[in-house]
């Protein structure tokens, strides 16, 4: 579908699109105002709002690193055996 290059038609289209955008923005603002006072809810129910901090101890990081090295070693061994 080719757009007309007539300036009057283009101006009218621009006005129409601007009105649609204003309508959509007003609806989004209404939804934001409604959600502002409600607690955040995820798919599994209410969730906490705020920063979540995950702390992994140095021992935990060492276990994760060792397990990953073990997985990579097994993958390399399997790749060498496949050749």
Number of C-alpha atoms within 10 A of each C-alpha: 3 4 7 9 8 8 9 10 12 13 11 11 12 12 12 12 12 12 12 12 12 12 12 12 12 12 12 12 12 12 11 11 11 10 11 10 8 8 11 12 11 9 6 6 7 10 11 10 9 6 6 7 6 6 8 10 9 9 9 11 12 12 12 13 12 12 12 12 12 12 12 12 12 12 12 12 11 11 10 9 8 7 5
